[in-house]
Structure formats: C-alpha cells, structure tokens
Amino acid sequence: MNPLFLLIPIVLPIFGGLALLIRPVENDIKRRILCEAVACVTSACVWAAALWMPHRPVTVYSFTRGFAVNFGVDGMANVFAVMISIMWPLVLLYAFEYMKGDEGSNRFFAFYVMTYGVTLGVCYSADMITMYVFIEMLTLVTIPLVTHYGGHESMFAGRKYAAYTIGGASLGFMAVVLTTMYGMDGIFRYGGSIFEVLDSGTMQLAFVLGFIGFGAKAAVFPLHDWLPTASVAPTPVTALLHAVAVVNSGVFAVMRMTYYVFGADYLRGTAAQAICLSLAIFSLLFGAVQALRERHFKRRLAYSTMSNLSYMLLAAMCMTPQGLKAGLAHMVFHGVIKICLFMCAGAFIHRARKAYIYEINGIGRRMPDTFAAYTLCALSLTGIPPLCGFVSKWQLLTAGMDAATEAAAGGAAGGTVSAILPYILFAGVAALIIAAFLCAMYSINISIRAFFPVEEKDLYKDSDVKEAGPLMLIPIYVFAACNILAGMFPGPILEILTAIGEGRL
Amino acid sequence: MLIAMVVFGPFIGAAAAAAIGKRNEKAGEYAALFVTAVVLGLTLVLAGAAGLSLIIPGILSGSGLTFCVTGFRAVYAVITAIMWVGTTLFSPEYFAHEKENLGRYKFFVLFTLGAVEGVMLSADLMTAFVFFEVLSLTSFTWVIHEETWAAIRAGYTYLFVAVIGGLLLFMGLVLLEHAAGTLSFAELSTALQGKGASADSLAQPQVLAAGILILLGFGAKAGMFPLHIWLPKAHPAAPSPASALLSGILTKVGVYGILMTALYVLAGDYRFGLIVLAAGLITMLLGAVLALFSINLKRTLACSSMSQIGFILTGIAVTVLMGAVGEEEAVMTALSGTVQHMINHSLLKLTLFMCAGVVVMNLHTLTLDEIRGWGRNKTALKIAFALGGLGISGVPLFNGYISKTLLHEGIVEAIHVMREAQESSLVTISATTAGNIANLLQVGEWIFLFSGGLTFAYMCKLFFCIFVEKNRDADVQEKFDSSGRCMNGVSTAAILGSSLFMVILGAPPVTKRLLYFATGSGHILEFAAFTPENMKGSAISLAIGAAVYLLVVKRVLYREDSYVNLWPERLDLEEGLYRPALTKWIPGVLIAVASVFGENKVLAPVCRRGLAAAQSAAAVFGEDKVLTPVCVYGLKLFQSVCYAVSISTDSLILTLRHSVFREKKVRRAGVGRMSRMRMLREGTAEAVRPILRNFTFALLMTCLGILVILGVLLIAIVKINP
C-alpha cells in the first residue's frame, strides 16, 4: 500500500470541514449525510491503514534537513486512531440530535469534522515537529467549538483554553527544538534517540517543560484550569474532545515524547521523572477532590477527566513497558467510559434544561435508559469488575507496584533522587486507590440521586421530561455495551498493548 | 457444565422469571421458585461430584474464571440454595401488599443467587472478587427496596461500605498478585512458600499487608468491626426475606473470603491470626452488647449476626494460630467449629428473620413495645422462634451447641498448646510471643463465654417479649389475641421446615458426618459432644445469660413498663467518624492543600508567592544594602510587568473587537438576493472571528514561550562552547 495513503484520513476531514465552511449547507438532512459520510470514509481509511499499512515513517515534504513533515503508522498510533475512528461517527449521530435547531450548525459541524482530521494528524505524525504542528492546529480548530454559544462565558472559556494550551505548547516547543537538535532527527523510535551531547540537566529540564507543555492539553497541574472552564461548550464537544480526542492527544504526545524520543531508559531514575510523577500524582488527587466539591454536572465530570488523565500520565511516567501498556489501556478504556458519561450528562442537560447535580433528584424515573447507562459507566470508572474500568485500573496498579519495587531494588546505588523515587511511586499507587474512593463517591452519588431522590425530593414527579431520542441513545447504548464487552474480554486489546509497551509493534 | 449451570443459570433464570412475572405475577413466582429449586437440585448433585472443576478462559485478563468443587464448597453451595428456596417460598405472602418495585427486587434476588454460588465455587481469588462485587451491587437494591428516606440512607451506607470494601480488596489482590504471581488458591500456598521474610513461617510484609487489606475487604461484607456499620442499619430497612439472605448468606460470603485467605495465603502467620482474633473478639462482644441494648426486633437480630460473625472469626483466628505452631489436630477442631458455626448461623438467621418477617407483615412495625404480646397465641411461630433461639444460644441438643462447643474446645486447646510452646520454645514462635498469645486467648475464652451468655440473654428478651409477656395496652393485647392466622400454609411450612434444621443439626452424628464431608478430616469423627467438660462451658454461658437477662434486661433496660434504649447515640462509628471523615475531614485537608495551588489565575499568585519567598530570602541577608533592594524591587518590577502585560493584552483585544472585528449589522432588506460572494465572505468572517478574538492573547503566550526557549538555548550553547 502506498504510504501516502495516510494523507487521506488526515486531509479528507479537513477539506470536508473547509468545504462546509465555504459552502454552507442549509438543509439539515443533507448536512448530516455529508458529515457522516466524511467521518465514515475517514474511519474506513483508518482501519485500512491499521490493517495493511507497513510500519515505517514516510517523509511527505522536507523543508530542510531535520525539518520535515513525516507521517507513519505504528502500534501506538493505531490504538489511538482506531479508538477515535470508532467514536467519531457515533458521536456525530449524537451531535446531530443535540445541535438540532442550532443556528450555527454549519460552523459547528465544519470544525467538528475538521478536528477529526487534525487529531488523526497527531496520531500519525512520525516526528516531534509534525506532532507539534498538529497539536497547535488542534487548539486552533477547537476554539470555535468551545466558543460556539458565543456568550460572555463561552468567550472567556475560549480565551482561557487558547492561553493555556497554546502557552503550554510553546513550552513543549522547547522540548521539540532540543530533541530535534540533539536527537538523531526527532523521528519516533521506540527507546528514544537522544545523543548524549548536551548535559543531562538541560535535557531533563527540556523533558519537564515538554511534560508540562503537552500536559497542558491533558490538564495536568499547573495548566489544568481550562478543562473545567471549557465545559461550557456544547456536550458533543465536551464528550468527544474534552474527554477523549484533545486531552488524549496531550497524553499521547507525552507518551510519544517519553518513550519514543527521550527513551524510558534515558529518563528512568532522574529528577525529571520524580518531578513529573509528583505533578501527575498531585493532579490526580486534586482533580478527584475538586470533582467531589463541584456541583455542576459537566464540570464534575471534567474534573474527573483531569484526575483520570493523570492516572495515564502517572503510569506513563513509571518509565517501564508495563507503564506504557497500562497508560494506553486506561486511555482506551477511560475514553469509552467517559464519553458515555458525558453523553448521558448531555442527554440530561438537553432534555431537562438543567445543569446542576442537585437538580438531578428523581430524573432516573424519567430517563431510565440514560441513567442506567450512566450507572454502569460510573461503576466502571470506579473500577468494579467485570467492567472495563477495572481492567485498566488493575493494569495501572500492577504497573505502579512493579515500577516501585524495581525502583526500590535499584535505588540503593543512585543518589538522592533514586532514593526518593520508590516512595513517590508507592505514593502514586496509594493515590490511585484514594482517588478511586473519591471517584466512587462523586460518580455513584449521582446515579443514586437520579433513581432514589435524596430526602424524598423528587423534582420530576409531575414533569414531562422525556427520555432522549434514538440518535442520542444509540451511541450511549453502544459505549455502555463496550464497557461490559471490553471488561469481560480484554485479552486481545491487552495483548496488543503489551506488544506496544515492549516496543514490538 | 454442572458448575456453569449453577453459577450462570440463575442469571438467565432471573431474566426469564422477570419476563414471565411481567405478564403474569403468579407464573413469575412459580418460575422463580422453579429456578431456585433447580439450583438446589443441581448443588445436591454437585455435592456428590467433589473434584469437579471448570475453567472459562479468556474472560478477564489472566487466567479467566476458574471454579472447583470441594466438600466445603459443595456444602455451602447447598446451604445457599436452601436459603434461597426458603425465602422464595416465604416472599409471595410477605410482598402480597406491596407491589411497587417488586419486579426489580425479584430479579436482583435471583441474580444474586448466581453471584453467591460463583463466589462459593470459585477456585481463585480473582473469580471470587468478580462475583463478590456483583453481589455487593445487586444486593444494594434489596436494602433500598422500600425507597423510604431511611432505606435510602441505609442503602448509601451499605453501598459505600461495599464499594470501599471492594476497593480495599482490590488493592489487596494487587499486592498479593504482585508478590505471588498467581491468585489461584491451589497455587498460592506453594507460590508463597520460600518467599518468607526469613526461615520461619512468617510471610513477607507485602503479603501480610495484602492479607490485612483482603481481610478488611471481605470483612466489610461480613460485618466485621470496624466495618460493621451497615449491618444494624440495612437490616431494619430491608424486607425480611432479604434480611435473611443478607445476614445468612452475604455475610458468609465475606467470611468465606477471610477463611480462604487464612487457609491459603497466611496459613502459618501468627500475626495475621492475632489481627483476626482481635477483630473477632471485638465484633463478638460489641455485637452482643448492641443486640442486648436494641429495642428493635430486626436490629437485635442484625447485631446478633454481627456477634455470631465474631464467633466465626475467632474460630478462623484460632485455626491460623494453631497452623503457626503446626498443631494439625487443634487446627481441625477450630476449623470444624468455624465451618459448623457458619452453617448453623446461616440456617438460624433464615428462621429468625422469616419469623421477624411474619411480625412485620402483620403489624408493620418492629419496635419491641409495640409488638409485645403479639405472639402469645401463634403456636407455629412460637415453636420456630424458640428453636431458633435455643439453637443460637448454644443450648445442648440444638445445633448451636455443637459448633460453639467445637469453637470453645478449639480455644481451650489453643491455650494449652501455647502454654506448652511457651515452655518448650518452638522454632516457629518465640516463648514470650507464645505466652502473650496464650494470655490473650485466655481473655478471648472469657469474652467467648460471656458473649455466649449475652446471646442467650437477648434471645430471651426477644422471645419473652413477643411470645410470653402481655402488651402494656390491654386493648391492643385483646386485639392481638383475637387476631387469626398470621401466615398462610406455604410460609408456615417454610419457617417450620427451616427451623427443623436446628434439631437435625443438633444431633452429633449428623453434624459429624456433615463436617467430615466438608473438611475431609477424620479427626472430627472422634469428637464427643456431651462430655461433662463440654457441657460445663455451655452451662457457664447459659448461667451468665440467665443472670444478665434477669438482672440487666429486666431491671435496667426495662423501665416503667417499656423497653428503653440506653445505648448512647453518640457512640455511632458512622455518624461520629466515618461520615465526617469521608465527607469533611479528608476532602477538607486535600482541599486546603489544593487551594494553596489550586485557584490559579496563572500569573498573579505565582508572583505574589514568589515575592513573599524572595522577601523572606532577602531577610536572611538582613543588612545587605545591595541584595535586599534588588530582590524586592526586582520582584515588584516583575509583578508590574505581568500586570502591564495582561492589561495590554486585554486592551489589545478590546481595541480589535471595536475596530476590525466589530460586529456589523447585517442589512435585512435583501436576504434573498444576497450575492454569493458576500455570503461567502460573511460566512468565513463569522467562522474566523472567534479564532481571531482569541488569537492575540495566544500569540503573546507563544512569543513568551519562544523567548524562554531562546534564553535556555543560549545558555545551552554557551555551556557547550565555553
């Protein structure tokens, strides 16, 4: 298969979106068909690429030596790409119903489809510079989606989002420059390609800046604040972009940088690892606590996303093959769970026109299917077997334990940092469990309220709130079913991820 | 195949029965009964097929689901099925007048049957854990069945204890898997051997930690102190058939997990034994005292369950302690007592809670004063309740006697063995430790006998109150006496049938055969139940009980013609400790920590804190005329620059918004004839505007980032080429 085939899934949605911007389609049905067709064809291309594409990078255009646009598929790219390729067409269905009657539909769907291409660009880019460009593009493309409703709050959210992520990416740019200059050529290779020219302190600084910078997209402390604010966006955006695509590109970028550019061996036992681990641990606890405090339904989920993204980064920062595997596993499974949770929240907001948790009392009777799915996903998020959240949490904990004991075994030889590292890792494992407790409290609480009104205040006894329509429910059903299926039979996925973690795929 | 039918059959059966029940209620009831009866039949067949095993690969990661049948597992599978048949027989009449949510309840009851059988037949901890979580969540619907606020609150407690227990268990399994590399019971003990901390039989710290976490996780379901808080709340709230199952079986699921951990993971570790012993003794005593003080029928029974679980845990502890010194016979005595008491308690609580159910469905109240004297003319109920009371108190000729005697003998033997070990100093355990353990066990024996006495006292309290005494209101008493049948034939049969077990299992030959089958040890067959020595323990207990009943219950807890609750309400672990800790203290601390960093508006707080830090740093230099002003003014300058930057950004955006990107009023006149070019232009402008509005600010951030990069690069280059 011609390697340039990869350009199709990246370029097709971008042009599709541009076409919709330039020639707005006023007919609802026509627009739906167009968007869905573009998304489906793109997804088909993604699957074709995953099945038949050889694993080697291709230079599309070379500006100068060491500065080129490279694309390529490998295991990690495939995992992310296939995951979002399943989600995008389904969430589009949901978006059709959610955005029905909205005046800016053309603009919304144009950018929504364009984002698909850009995210695939992040997946398929094969070197730091290309990835950086696409990460920046991703921010620019999604700003109009965040500011879609146009009110003061939305505008503020958009500005904040831009400031945080573009500002963050500019920190990441430093890692890009340094690795391109002092690495072989910045192309992703498992195990990294850093020459030991520069002293290790500067490289570690570069790594930490890159972690914070790309981590801004993954809402890692200290650049986390945009994520809850951005939940003013329409729910399809929060569900797909701020729970899966955009935030996971941040995690993806950090993982790429860690395992494919710097190399886990280069970083293991350094101060950089300790700092990044601490940041991840702090943000995962912080997110969970804030989620517990938050009264706004979507913002609570956003904080929970922040917490869960840090689980992935925590695993990735273990700098072990199991760590990468666990991080990727949580990326996939958390994506499935959280997208469903957000869609349920969106269905509630769409139908009941309410947004706060104390307004949920009793809605379960009116929207039983939505909240049954919500409950299932909430349990999964907490880590109850046999749902898929349990599988990834198990992976995370074992990876953490393994890394901690390894660090403890090797810690005697090194200096202060390697003496502290095992404790940080053990603290990470403990933090995971504490966060799971908090998660149980903030997520299951909602479904109890929905079905069994607190203090006998059923707000919806005589209301005419109806269950969400079929276009909304189908994706919810599909993802809820995925929860059970992936939880019962995680074998094949985990096998692939193990191979990726060990650099075999 | 047989195992699969027992475990997964109820899942399908539940759905089928629910579907049938939706069309025709009566048929649904028959279908449910049919499913439970079939499961009972299948488990009986299983009991004859010990050694059978089933592996379902591919489900979950790792080894998949594995099941096996051993004597003990088969016995408990049968007991589970018996419990379900009993309660299913009783349910139709109990629920005759409350149809709301009945479909949900019935579905989840049958569904839970499968999950319980799954735990009971599991051959590895992972399988047990999966089914354990399933039954934790499905049984939640029993507790909140009535959907009153009290029930929902009890449900919250139940659910959070279940979830927290589940997570503790989860962590324990992770630690154990990490240490041993397997979770299969058969492989665990060999995998852990040779991994001990030293030559003796102590496990390495990680395994011990795993064991404690698993103990807490399963203990949460078993009602072990300090996670017992759900028991006294959930039982009065749940429907009575559900209470019978919660108390009779679900607590045993927890005990089953603890027993398996004790036998396969930490068999020879006396530290684990001591922890279980402490938990068991506290649970035993606290449960009995709470039961004695309670003035609510089902609350008393719930606290009694807790107390009996304490007896069982003590048995497990003695098993572990004896394993530590390698006394096989003493191990078998304690183990037999444990298993027998588990079985007895399941069946006892089946009978007693069904009796309580009869009271509830007739009177709709559980307070002792209001139901006093009701049972004076209900002979069948009186017999059943009396049998239950005699059984649970350990009166000779009834089932509780044998198990309690076995447990007591286990403790006495253990004290004896430990005293010997103290003198002969074994390899596995030092003399001082053995002495301490012996003293502790001595205390344990007293608590054991005393709690046994309290059991008798609170059962007397219940029995005399309901079936002998007269109500303080003569009119009410008259109404009670003139009321007719309190239950229909099926329920009577179910209750009397279940109470028959008290007598059957009270016969030593039957019990011995059963235990021989369950534990596979011939040692038990030599056990003589009615020796004077054994009778003595029981007699002491009963004497204490009678004394407590006459002196405490009738004198102190019975005032002015009514039973009073003298238990101070503030001594409630949940309200006093857990709820505030979980909802206020822990989040409070985390929030306090978080708010130091959390509420960041990017630059301002950093500046402020940086300034403060710099000032304090400068203060160190004190009299330095140069450095101090530089620090202070430098940071003030930095602060002003930041302020200026943000002001200018905002003004830039404002200016742009009012000039270039000003929202133009669209002329509405000729919408139809709007030129294509203009539509294109305005469409694009509309699309691009949000980007541009945010662009300046973002651009600025980019520039700042690039400046930082350049700076660092410069440093780097200077460093390379000095």
Interface residues (C-beta under 8 A of the other chain):
Chain A: L21 I22 P24 G104 N106 R107 A110 F111 T139 L140 I143 P144 T147 G150 M155 G158 R159 Y161 A162 A163 I166 G167 A169 S170 L171 F173 M174 V177 L178 V197 L198 D199 T202 L205 A206 G213 F221 P222 D225 F282 L285 F286 V289 Q290 L292 R293 L379 T382 G383 I384 P385 P386 F390 V391 K393 W394 Q395 L397 T398 M401 D402 T405 I433 A436 F437 L438 A440 M441 I444 I448 F452 V454 E455 E456 G487 M488 F489 P490 G491 L494
Chain B: G58 I59 L60 S61 F129 V130 E133 V134 L137 I144 E147 T148 W149 I152 G155 Y156 L159 F160 V163 I164 G166 L167 F170 M171 V174 L175 E177 H178 L582 P587 L590 I591 A594 F597 G598 N600 V602 M679 L680 G683 T684 E686 A687 P690 I691 R693 N694 F695 F697 A698 M701 T702 L704 G705 I706 V708 I709 V712 L713 I715 A716 K719 I720
